[in-house]
Amino acid sequence: KNISLKTLKIYIDFMDNAFEELFQKAKIKLQEDTSNENMGNILNELEVFFEDKIKKQRFSDFVANIGIFKEFSAAIANKDYALAYKITDENMMLKQTSEFEKLEEIYHQTFENAKNLLINQSQESLNKANILLKPFINIASKKDSISNLLRNTSKFIQAESLAKNKHFGEYFRLAESFKEIQNTKTYKKILALGEQIIATINELESEG
C-alpha cells in the first residue's frame, strides 16, 4: 500500500513477471474447467494484480467469451443494464473485471448527466432526468441513490459548488452528513487528488 515503493523498477518487474506466470497457469486451468467455482478461485489469485488496469483488461478480454462472462458482456452490449446488474449480483466475481468497471462508468455518467439536468430545476429537466435514469431505477444497488438525487438535488448542487471552489473541508463534511455524495464521480476525483498529493509528499520526503 506504499505508493512510493510501487514506483520502484524492482517492484514493477516483480509484479509483471508474477502476473505472466499466474496468467498462463490460469489459461491452462480454464481450458480444463470453466466452472464458476474454478473461475472464482482464479480471480482470487489474480485480484492483487488488477490495480494495474492493463493486466485487468488482459484478463477480462481473455474470459469475455467464457460462460457467465459472455452473458454479462452481451447484456452490457445490448444495454440491458438491469440484467447485467442481476447477473453481477448472482456472480459477485464479475465485479473484479474491466467489464464491470465499464458498466459502473455507464451508470455514473448517466447519474452525472441527470444531476446536471436537475440543476436547472424545471419540470422539463426533471422529465429528462427521469428518462435517463429509468434503466437503473429498479436496480437494488442504485435505487436509493437515484431516489436521493431526485429528492435532494439541492445538496448535490451545493456539493458541486464546494468542489468547484476547492472548499474541500466543507465538501467532505457535507459528504459525511449526506453519504450519497460519496457515490459521485466528483467525490472520487477529489479522493484521487488527495492520493496524488500524498504520493508527492512521500516522494519529496524520500528525497529529503
C-alpha positions in Angstrom: 0.0 0.0 0.0 3.1 2.3 -0.1 2.6 4.4 -3.2 6.2 5.4 -3.4 7.5 1.8 -3.3 5.2 0.9 -6.2 7.2 3.2 -8.5 10.4 1.2 -8.0 11.5 -0.8 -11.0 12.2 -3.9 -8.9 8.5 -3.9 -7.7 7.1 -3.3 -11.2 9.3 -6.1 -12.8 8.3 -8.5 -10.0 4.6 -7.8 -10.5 4.9 -8.1 -14.3 6.7 -11.5 -14.1 4.5 -12.9 -11.3 1.3 -11.9 -13.3 2.6 -13.5 -16.5 3.3 -16.8 -14.7 -0.1 -16.9 -12.9 -2.0 -15.7 -16.0 -0.5 -18.5 -18.2 -1.4 -21.1 -15.4 -5.0 -19.6 -15.3 -5.4 -20.1 -19.1 -4.5 -23.8 -18.7 -6.8 -24.2 -15.8 -9.7 -22.6 -17.7 -9.1 -24.9 -20.7 -9.8 -27.8 -18.3 -12.6 -26.3 -16.2 -14.8 -23.3 -17.0 -17.0 -23.6 -13.9 -17.8 -20.6 -11.8 -16.0 -22.1 -8.8 -12.8 -22.5 -10.8 -13.1 -19.0 -12.2 -13.7 -17.6 -8.8 -10.5 -19.3 -7.5 -8.5 -17.9 -10.4 -9.9 -14.4 -9.9 -8.9 -14.5 -6.2 -5.4 -15.4 -7.2 -5.1 -12.6 -9.7 -7.0 -9.9 -7.9 -3.9 -8.4 -6.4 -2.6 -7.5 -9.9 -5.9 -5.8 -11.1 -4.8 -2.5 -9.7 -2.9 -2.4 -13.0 -5.7 -1.6 -15.5 -3.7 -3.2 -18.4 -3.4 -6.5 -16.5 -7.1 -6.3 -15.6 -8.1 -5.7 -19.2 -6.0 -8.5 -20.5 -7.7 -10.9 -18.1 -11.2 -9.5 -18.9 -10.5 -9.8 -22.7 -9.4 -13.5 -22.2 -12.6 -14.5 -20.3 -15.0 -12.4 -22.3 -16.3 -15.4 -24.3 -16.4 -17.9 -21.4 -19.7 -18.9 -19.6 -21.2 -16.2 -17.4 -18.7 -13.6 -18.6 -20.1 -13.9 -22.1 -23.7 -13.4 -20.8 -22.6 -10.5 -18.8 -20.8 -8.8 -21.7 -23.8 -9.4 -24.0 -26.2 -7.8 -21.5 -24.0 -4.6 -21.4 -23.6 -4.6 -25.2 -27.4 -4.8 -25.6 -27.9 -2.0 -23.0 -29.9 -4.4 -20.8 -28.3 -2.9 -17.6 -30.9 -4.4 -15.3 -30.0 -7.9 -16.5 -26.2 -7.0 -16.3 -26.5 -6.0 -12.6 -28.7 -9.0 -11.9 -26.0 -11.3 -13.3 -23.4 -9.5 -11.2 -25.5 -9.9 -8.0 -25.6 -13.6 -8.7 -21.9 -13.8 -9.6 -20.0 -11.4 -7.4 -16.7 -12.3 -9.0 -17.7 -10.3 -12.1 -17.1 -7.1 -10.0 -13.4 -7.8 -10.4 -13.5 -7.4 -14.2 -13.0 -4.4 -16.5 -16.4 -5.1 -18.0 -18.0 -4.3 -14.6 -16.0 -1.1 -14.4 -17.5 -0.1 -17.8 -20.9 -0.9 -16.5 -20.4 1.2 -13.4 -19.0 4.0 -15.6 -22.2 4.0 -17.7 -24.3 4.3 -14.6 -22.2 7.1 -13.1 -22.1 9.0 -16.3 -25.9 8.7 -16.5 -26.2 9.8 -12.9 -24.0 12.9 -13.6 -26.0 13.8 -16.7 -29.2 13.6 -14.7 -27.8 15.6 -11.9 -26.7 18.4 -14.3 -30.2 18.4 -15.8 -31.8 18.8 -12.4 -29.6 21.9 -11.6 -32.0 23.8 -14.0 -34.9 23.0 -11.6 -37.6 22.9 -14.3 -40.3 20.3 -15.0 -38.8 19.6 -18.4 -35.4 18.9 -16.9 -37.0 16.7 -14.3 -38.7 14.7 -17.0 -35.5 14.3 -19.0 -33.6 13.2 -15.9 -36.3 10.6 -15.1 -36.0 9.2 -18.7 -32.2 9.0 -18.3 -32.4 7.2 -15.0 -35.2 4.8 -15.9 -33.0 1.8 -17.0 -31.4 1.9 -13.5 -34.4 2.8 -11.3 -35.3 -0.8 -10.3 -31.7 -2.0 -9.7 -31.4 -2.6 -6.0 -27.9 -1.1 -5.6 -28.9 2.1 -7.5 -32.4 2.7 -6.3 -31.6 4.6 -3.2 -29.0 6.8 -4.9 -31.4 7.7 -7.6 -34.3 8.4 -5.2 -32.0 10.6 -3.1 -30.9 12.5 -6.2 -34.4 13.3 -7.2 -35.4 14.3 -3.6 -32.3 16.2 -2.6 -31.0 17.9 -5.7 -30.0 21.0 -3.7 -27.4 19.0 -1.7 -25.8 17.7 -4.8 -25.7 21.3 -6.3 -24.2 22.5 -3.1 -21.5 19.8 -3.2 -20.6 20.6 -6.8 -20.2 24.3 -5.9 -17.9 23.5 -2.9 -15.8 21.2 -5.1 -15.5 23.7 -7.9 -14.3 26.4 -5.4 -11.9 23.9 -3.7 -13.6 24.2 -0.3 -12.7 20.6 0.4 -13.2 20.7 4.2 -16.8 21.8 3.8 -17.2 19.4 0.9 -16.2 16.3 2.9 -18.3 17.4 5.9 -21.3 17.6 3.6 -20.4 14.2 2.1 -20.2 12.7 5.6 -23.6 14.0 6.6 -25.2 13.2 3.2 -23.4 10.0 2.1 -25.0 9.7 -1.4 -22.4 12.4 -2.4 -19.8 9.7 -1.9 -21.1 7.8 -4.8 -20.5 10.6 -7.3 -17.6 11.0 -9.8 -16.7 14.3 -8.2 -16.1 12.7 -4.8 -13.9 10.0 -6.3 -11.9 12.6 -8.3 -11.3 14.6 -5.1 -10.2 11.4 -3.3 -7.8 10.7 -6.2 -6.4 14.2 -5.9 -5.7 13.6 -2.2 -3.9 10.4 -3.0 -1.8 12.2 -5.6 -0.8 14.8 -3.0 0.1 12.1 -0.5 2.2 10.3 -3.2 4.0 13.6 -3.9 4.7 14.2 -0.2 6.1 10.7 0.2 8.3 11.2 -2.8 9.6 14.6 -1.6 10.3 13.1 1.9 12.2 10.2 0.4 14.4 12.8 -1.4 14.9 14.7 1.8 
